[in-house]
Amino acid sequence: MKKTIQLLLLILFTSSMCMAQKELKSLGGIDRNQPFSLIYKEIDTLQLKLTFHYPEKFNKKKSYPCIIFYFGGGWNGGSIKQFKPQAEYFASRGMITVLADYRVRNRHKTTPYESVEDAKSAIRFLRKNAEVLNINSEKIVASGGSAGGHLAAACGVCPQLDHPNEDLSISSVPNALILFNPVFDNGPEGFEHKRMGEQWRTISPAHNITAEAPPTIVFLGREDPIIPVSIAENYKAKMDAVGRRCDLFLYDNAGHGFFNNYKYDGKFYKITLYETDMFLKSIKYIKGKPKMIVDSEL
């Protein structure tokens, strides 16, 4: 019985990959000057999609750095629209940007473990199909906010939770991380510990940092009621201890989700976008001056 179930899962997964490959073959007819979506994974009748934004002056003979965004929502809900402004901005800076849908509890009755699995599947899809998508497979950035930040960080440092039927020879590890008030710690003192169960250590980024961790930038509000500053500072200390780059930016008068808050003329949105731009420039993923102008008083 167990072998039969495994075979059925393999057939479903293979069918999903065939559908994705069929879509990719027709990519030549897609206008890349407009956003478009591709199926990257299918579970039963559920189709999970990636929405792409390409650089304004796209050259099909070139490969581009890529950034994939995971929305927040406590692994319960959320929308890819959350990071649409950031995706549009970095497409204008010469990157291929991707908004990822993934399974969440409210819509799919799933756990954070399936969310991480989907996040990893999405990166593997990008890397596997990098040539046809014009993506530089060695310059894939993962980003997200809150639970989405957790997914990006988990892809970067948690070695397990990949879908077992995928081609695991293709890495699901991003080359850099951009994290907005991310859930770092799912341990006894961390966020939603009970929900993670006995295997919490496999899904907790703070407990999986090694010298292979990607260069990282983190943004957090000092008044965040969900992610304490001490959690982020501890994460940075662990990264420093293994010699890995982790830039931490803390902001006064900023709570959870502050980076997308437009109450103050987009103050925090602008400054986090500017610092992200400078980070990507420092690791040579983009070049030139940022298009986002930030008031020196911010």
C-alpha positions in Angstrom: 0.0 0.0 0.0 2.8 2.4 1.0 4.6 1.7 -2.3 1.4 2.3 -4.3 0.9 5.7 -2.6 4.5 6.7 -3.3 4.1 5.7 -7.0 1.0 7.8 -7.3 2.7 10.8 -5.8 5.6 10.3 -8.2 3.2 10.1 -11.2 1.4 13.3 -10.0 4.7 15.1 -9.5 6.1 14.0 -12.9 2.9 15.2 -14.6 3.3 18.5 -12.9 6.8 18.9 -14.2 5.7 17.9 -17.7 3.1 20.6 -17.6 5.6 23.2 -16.5 8.0 22.1 -19.2 5.3 22.4 -21.8 4.6 26.0 -20.7 8.3 26.8 -20.9 8.6 25.5 -24.5 6.0 28.1 -25.5 7.8 30.9 -23.7 9.2 32.3 -26.9 5.7 33.6 -27.8 5.3 35.5 -24.5 5.8 39.2 -24.4 8.3 39.6 -21.6 7.6 43.3 -21.5 4.5 42.4 -19.6 4.2 40.3 -16.4 3.3 36.7 -17.0 2.9 33.5 -14.9 4.1 30.0 -15.1 3.1 26.9 -13.2 6.1 25.6 -11.2 4.3 22.9 -9.2 1.1 20.9 -9.2 -0.3 18.9 -6.3 -3.5 17.0 -7.3 -5.6 19.8 -8.9 -3.7 22.6 -7.3 -1.5 24.7 -9.6 1.2 26.8 -7.9 2.5 29.7 -10.1 5.3 32.1 -10.3 4.6 35.6 -11.7 7.6 37.1 -13.6 8.6 40.7 -14.2 11.4 41.2 -16.7 13.8 44.2 -17.2 12.5 47.0 -19.4 15.1 46.4 -22.1 15.2 42.7 -22.1 17.8 41.0 -24.3 17.1 37.4 -25.0 20.9 36.8 -25.5 21.7 37.8 -21.9 21.3 36.2 -18.5 20.1 38.3 -15.6 20.3 38.1 -11.8 16.9 37.1 -10.3 15.1 37.8 -7.1 12.1 35.8 -5.9 9.7 37.2 -3.3 7.6 35.2 -0.8 4.7 37.0 0.8 4.0 37.0 4.5 1.0 35.9 6.5 2.0 33.5 9.2 1.9 30.6 6.8 -1.9 31.1 7.0 -2.6 33.4 4.1 -1.3 36.3 2.1 -1.0 37.5 -1.5 1.8 37.8 -4.1 0.7 41.4 -4.4 2.6 42.2 -1.2 5.9 42.5 -3.0 4.7 43.7 -6.4 6.2 47.3 -5.9 9.6 45.8 -5.0 9.4 43.4 -7.9 8.6 46.2 -10.3 11.4 48.4 -8.9 14.1 45.7 -9.2 13.0 44.8 -12.7 13.7 48.4 -13.6 17.1 47.9 -12.1 17.9 45.1 -14.5 16.8 42.0 -12.6 14.3 39.3 -13.4 11.9 39.4 -10.5 9.5 36.7 -9.4 6.4 36.6 -7.1 5.9 33.2 -5.7 2.6 31.6 -4.6 2.8 28.8 -2.1 0.6 26.6 0.0 -0.9 28.2 3.2 -3.2 26.9 5.9 -6.3 29.0 5.1 -6.5 28.0 1.5 -4.8 24.6 1.4 -5.0 23.2 5.0 -1.2 22.8 5.1 1.5 23.5 7.6 4.7 25.7 7.5 6.6 22.6 6.3 4.7 22.5 3.0 5.2 26.2 2.6 9.0 25.7 2.9 8.9 22.8 0.5 7.1 24.9 -2.1 9.6 27.8 -1.6 12.4 25.4 -2.3 10.6 23.9 -5.3 10.2 27.4 -6.7 14.0 28.1 -6.6 14.8 24.7 -8.0 12.4 25.4 -10.9 14.1 28.8 -11.6 17.6 27.2 -11.5 16.5 24.1 -13.6 15.1 26.3 -16.3 17.5 29.2 -16.0 18.6 29.0 -19.6 15.2 29.3 -21.2 14.2 32.0 -18.6 17.4 34.0 -19.1 18.3 33.7 -15.4 21.8 33.7 -14.1 21.6 30.5 -12.0 24.5 31.7 -9.8 22.7 35.0 -8.9 19.3 34.0 -7.5 18.2 36.0 -4.5 15.4 34.9 -2.1 13.4 37.6 -0.3 10.3 37.8 1.8 8.6 39.4 4.8 7.6 37.8 8.1 6.6 34.1 7.3 7.8 34.8 3.7 11.2 35.9 5.2 11.2 32.7 7.1 10.8 30.8 3.8 13.6 32.6 2.1 15.9 32.1 5.1 14.9 28.4 5.4 15.8 28.0 1.7 19.2 29.6 2.5 20.2 27.6 5.6 17.9 24.7 6.3 19.2 21.6 4.5 16.1 19.5 4.6 12.4 19.9 3.6 12.9 19.5 -0.2 10.3 17.5 -2.1 11.7 14.0 -2.3 10.7 13.4 -5.9 12.5 16.5 -7.2 15.9 16.4 -8.8 17.9 17.1 -5.7 21.1 17.5 -7.8 19.7 20.9 -8.6 20.2 23.2 -5.7 17.3 25.0 -4.0 19.7 27.3 -2.1 19.6 31.0 -3.0 22.8 32.9 -3.5 21.8 35.8 -1.3 19.0 36.7 1.1 16.9 39.9 1.6 14.7 39.5 4.7 12.0 41.8 6.1 11.1 41.2 9.7 11.7 37.5 9.2 10.8 34.6 11.5 14.2 33.3 12.3 13.7 31.2 15.4 11.1 28.4 15.7 12.7 27.0 18.9 11.2 26.9 22.4 11.6 30.7 22.7 10.7 31.5 19.2 7.6 32.1 17.0 4.9 29.4 16.7 7.1 26.8 18.4 4.2 24.5 19.3 3.0 24.5 15.7 6.3 23.2 14.4 6.1 19.9 16.4 9.0 17.7 17.3 10.8 18.4 14.1 11.0 22.2 14.8 14.8 22.2 14.5 14.7 21.3 10.8 12.6 24.3 10.0 14.2 26.9 12.3 16.8 29.1 10.4 18.5 30.2 13.6 19.4 26.6 14.4 20.8 25.8 11.0 23.4 28.5 10.3 26.7 27.2 8.8 29.7 28.7 7.0 27.8 28.1 3.8 25.0 30.5 4.6 24.3 33.1 1.8 25.1 36.8 2.3 22.1 38.3 4.0 20.5 41.7 4.7 17.8 42.0 7.4 15.3 44.8 8.2 13.4 44.9 11.5 11.4 47.5 13.4 12.4 48.0 17.0 8.7 48.0 18.0 7.9 44.8 16.2 5.5 42.8 18.6 6.2 39.5 16.8 9.9 39.4 16.1 12.0 40.7 19.0 15.2 42.6 18.2 17.1 40.1 20.3 16.2 37.3 17.8 17.6 39.2 14.9 20.7 40.2 16.8 21.3 36.6 17.8 20.9 35.5 14.2 23.5 38.1 13.1 25.9 37.0 15.9 25.7 33.4 14.7 26.3 34.5 11.1 29.3 36.6 12.3 30.7 33.7 14.2 30.9 31.5 11.1 32.3 34.4 9.0 29.2 35.1 6.9 27.9 38.5 6.0 24.7 39.6 7.7 23.8 43.3 7.5 21.1 44.2 10.2 19.1 47.4 10.0 16.9 48.3 12.9 14.4 51.1 12.8 12.8 53.2 15.5 9.0 53.7 15.5 8.5 50.7 13.3 6.4 47.7 13.9 5.7 44.5 12.1 5.3 44.8 8.3 6.7 48.4 8.5 8.5 48.0 5.2 5.3 48.1 3.2 3.6 50.8 5.3 2.8 53.9 3.3 1.4 56.1 6.1 4.5 58.2 6.2 4.9 58.9 2.5 6.4 55.4 2.2 9.3 56.3 4.5 10.2 52.8 5.5 9.4 51.4 2.1 11.8 53.8 0.4 14.6 53.4 2.9 14.5 49.6 2.9 14.3 49.6 -0.9 17.3 51.9 -1.1 19.4 49.7 1.3 18.4 46.6 -0.6 19.6 48.3 -3.8 22.9 49.1 -2.2 23.3 45.6 -0.9 22.7 44.1 -4.3 25.1 46.5 -5.8 27.7 45.5 -3.2 27.5 41.9 -4.2 27.6 42.9 -7.9 24.1 41.8 -8.9 23.1 45.2 -10.1 25.1 48.4 -10.9 24.6 52.1 -11.3 22.9 54.5 -8.9 19.7 53.5 -7.1 16.5 54.8 -8.8 15.0 55.2 -5.3 16.0 58.6 -3.9 16.0 58.8 -0.1 15.9 61.9 2.0 19.2 62.2 4.0 17.1 62.9 7.1 15.5 59.4 6.9 
